[in-house]
């Protein structure tokens, strides 16, 4: 995969993240560390930079809406499935929380009756 010697690949992608820049930049920026597909799109890079370079929520929101639209309209990736991880726990375990990204947060978890 790192050599980009493939016609198609099925990957597991760790998204969503708390900030859209952490969701999109690694996979879709031309110089992203997880840009396994070798995608190079200067217009997409400009949108990613726009979202990353401002703290104006409305501007960021529109930038990342445009990022998603460009990715889908150009069929850069095809998203097949996002499985929801089941939360199975003992009835004696209290205080387990799920973060917005679905990850378990156990800092307040306690076993007890």
KABEL-V180352 format. One line per field, one symbol per residue. ss: DSSP state (H for helix, E for strand, - for the rest). Layout:
ss->???
This chain:
ss->-------------------HHHHHHHHH-------------HHHHHHHHHHH----HHHHHHHHHHHHHHHHH-------------------EE--EE-----EE----EE--
